[in-house]
């Protein structure tokens, strides 16, 4: 019989990280659009601030891969 807890745990590790990133980027994106509209020279800063939460998705993917690889 297959043990379903391993892929479910990996999916939760990746899914929660992706949802957290989506929520953070939605807030940063709306604030960044307003900031760039008022001060166009802040475009570079806003791109960096928008990219920072992506590390959470990458971390979730690495943890999910480690769960699947290490447990077997």
PEFENRA-V543099 format. One record per run of one state. SS is the DSSP state (h for helix, s for strand, l for the rest). FROM is the first residue (numbers start at 1). LEN is the number of residues. If there is no record, write none. Layout:
BEGIN
ss={SS:SS}
from={FROM:FROM}
len={LEN:LEN}
END
This chain:
BEGIN
ss={l:h:l:h:l:h:l}
from={1:5:39:40:53:54:72}
len={4:34:1:13:1:18:1}
END
